[in-house]
Amino acid sequence: MAESAKQTDVAIIGAGPVGLFAVFECGMLGLKSHVIDALDMPGGQCSALYPEKPIYDIPGHPAIDAASLIARLEEQAAPFAPAYHLGQQVERLARTEDGRFRLTTSRGTVLLAKAVIIAAGVGAFGPNRPPLDGIETYEGKSVFYLVTRREAFRGQRIVIAGGGDSAVDWAISLADVGARVMVIHRRAKFRAAPESAARLDALAKAGKIDLVIPYQLAGIEGANGQLAAVVVADLDGKTKRLEADVLLPFFGLSMNLGPIAEWGLALDHHHITVAPATCMSSAQGIFAIGDIATYPGKLKLILSGFAEAALAAHAIHPLVHPGEALHFEYSTTKGVPGKI
Ligand SMILES: Cc1cc2nc3c(=O)[nH]c(=O)nc-3n(C[C@H](O)[C@H](O)[C@H](O)COP(=O)(O)OP(=O)(O)OC[C@H]3O[C@@H](n4cnc5c(N)ncnc54)[C@H](O)[C@@H]3O)c2cc1C
């Protein structure tokens, strides 16, 4: 049932790392934020896809695992008391007669905002599923498209399918956790970073990982969602059975802008085109930052998204407080609420 509208200065769509930092940047300029995310936890790709992996290119953190980065960003945003609306997708975005924006979510939450920041990453992201009969009954029980905690797989016979970075990185990471780790790929060569592919080879030579190549998934066997075996086929269609407890298919993410594609914004190959100096989209008052935003020279890095959050916040201030002078100030001068 629709709730009464919640009013805010800025509605931020997406609680990934970039959306979370936008709360801070807006907060520093006195702008209140509400944040909406389709996932039921903050952190976007960092939380959903690689929480335990160290990130090495966050300035000031020689290494920080993705989950810790998200925890720090939440802590940094907390003094500005953002309201989070998690587990709900923004479905509709419309302009009101008084020039504000009305956002409506899949759970009926309605927000009225003076500006909108879209920090929706790759949109509604979901895994590319292998076309195996009955796979849905195993999903979430013994077939997983994401690994959030490697310990969950300790002592298990794990089949990993795929030839890219995720498949190779997780095979390496799970090699000392699983009772057996088997990697299926339809080619002899892996598409992963050369160092990772070399580590995979070394682990295979040491007998820690079984490379099942060139093979592809052909079927799954089991009952009540619990896998018993994965059937693989070679390029001639000859099959063999791998006894297994868990299947991890890593065939990439499907990018789906979802409802955002219907909002009339200028797009370039599923990304929102923005003016690089402000991150404003083709619509006045609607901004896009992070992975979803594009402009010449765009780098899809968390650190680029952080800078874009600062640019957008500064461009939003005059829209929310017209006529009020905005004096550029360092955080060292201003401080943050609750800290000296
Ligand atoms: C395995 C892996 C390793 C990586 N390593 C690095 C690295 O070392 N360094 C680096 O800089 N980057 C790395 N990246 C990329 C980095 O994770 C992304 O650049 C970053 O997550 C982008 O942040 P974002 O906030 O723009 O989007 P996201 O993290 O994608 O978050 C967007 C959020 O928006 C939500 N959303 C989308 N549409 C809607 C909607 N309509 N309504 C509500 N919510 C919505 C999604 O649910 C999601 O939670 C890596 C990515 C992967 C997959």
The ligand as an ORCA input file, in Angstrom:
! r2SCAN-3c Opt
* xyz 0 1
  C      34.927     -8.776     -8.700
  C      35.041     -7.279     -8.801
  C      36.194     -6.647     -8.367
  C      36.302     -5.253     -8.444
  N      37.462     -4.662     -8.010
  C      37.559     -3.297     -8.048
  C      38.750     -2.638     -7.601
  O      39.722     -3.285     -7.222
  N      38.763     -1.267     -7.631
  C      37.727     -0.517     -8.095
  O      37.803      0.710     -8.077
  N      36.600     -1.127     -8.542
  C      36.500     -2.483     -8.527
  N      35.361     -3.087     -8.999
  C      34.290     -2.230     -9.546
  C      33.499     -1.569     -8.417
  O      32.921     -2.555     -7.576
  C      32.433     -0.677     -9.029
  O      33.088      0.340     -9.768
  C      31.600     -0.049     -7.926
  O      30.877     -1.021     -7.187
  C      30.603      0.942     -8.534
  O      29.892      1.498     -7.472
  P      28.457      2.142     -7.676
  O      28.064      2.625     -6.324
  O      28.509      3.061     -8.839
  O      27.535      0.926     -8.139
  P      27.188     -0.507     -7.523
  O      28.237     -0.980     -6.590
  O      26.875     -1.369     -8.701
  O      25.866     -0.246     -6.681
  C      24.693      0.163     -7.335
  C      23.484     -0.174     -6.477
  O      22.335      0.386     -7.093
  C      21.233     -0.474     -6.887
  N      20.207     -0.215     -7.894
  C      20.280     -0.293     -9.237
  N      19.126      0.070     -9.817
  C      18.286      0.393     -8.799
  C      16.944      0.847     -8.731
  N      16.202      1.111     -9.829
  N      16.386      1.036     -7.504
  C      17.101      0.800     -6.377
  N      18.375      0.380     -6.386
  C      18.964      0.192     -7.576
  C      21.840     -1.874     -7.008
  O      21.032     -2.801     -6.296
  C      23.227     -1.673     -6.357
  O      23.238     -2.043     -4.997
  C      35.239     -4.480     -8.955
  C      34.056     -5.116     -9.380
  C      33.962     -6.491     -9.311
  C      32.689     -7.156     -9.777
*
